[in-house]
Amino acid sequence: MTPAITVLTLLAAVLHATWNAVAHGVPDRLVGFALIGTTYVVIGGGAALVLGLPPAPAWPAILTSALIHVIYTLLLWWSYQLGEFSQVYPVARGTAPWVVALVEIARGEDVPTLQLLGIGVISLGLISLALDGGRLTRASLPALGAALATGVSIAGYTVVDATAVSTTPVAVYAAWMFLLQGPVMPLVALARRGRRLRTLSRGVVLAGLGGGVVSLAAYGLVLVAQTSGATAAIAALRETSIVIGAVIGSVFLGERFGRGRAISAAVVVVGIVLVDL
């Protein structure tokens, strides 16, 4: 983990928290995700036309990643339907790093002990941000279950993408991956909302499309960072987006950010230091 890779990953974390807050903040979240998907189609399609086809060996990874991203988006939408942003988002993002680390260990890759410790500390801090007063409630279980499933899907596409970008140009890979996943949520919204989509306000449209642009930028930065090969460490650092997300939830969405969440944020910072040692 060089300083440049650390900065890229943390910038991606800020952007990621921002677009997720936008997606959660749109009153009709299905519409929000549909507008983000529309951005993927337009920008991904334009980039694909300019850059051309990816190398033939890259297609399995591109198709697999696009499919996992579709599952991830559907699970994230479902999670946001069930729970608060500042509860669901930490669990989803906090689950992914240690799942990625387990996959790397199972594949026989060398993950330094301090990085493993840092990944565990970051994950602990992120998940603790989701707890309501330090405990789980029965009412929160459906949302947390959906968030856990979302986290597993995040780990899935992280591993696929990290392997692919080591042999495929990042821009070409990203363009086709986003182009292929992009149409799904717009089609779902069209099937479920129909003519009501014509009455969207200009503010909602701009927010959704802007969220899509920010999302593309965030994941593009992550893909560039993953060319370094430090997959597990990048996965952990990227999930510090939840600290920014918790602040956004408090300031803009009216969700609480008390002493417990401040302590959890401090734990995340400790984990970042351990990852970078």
Beta strands, then each sheet from edge to edge (+ up, - down):
end
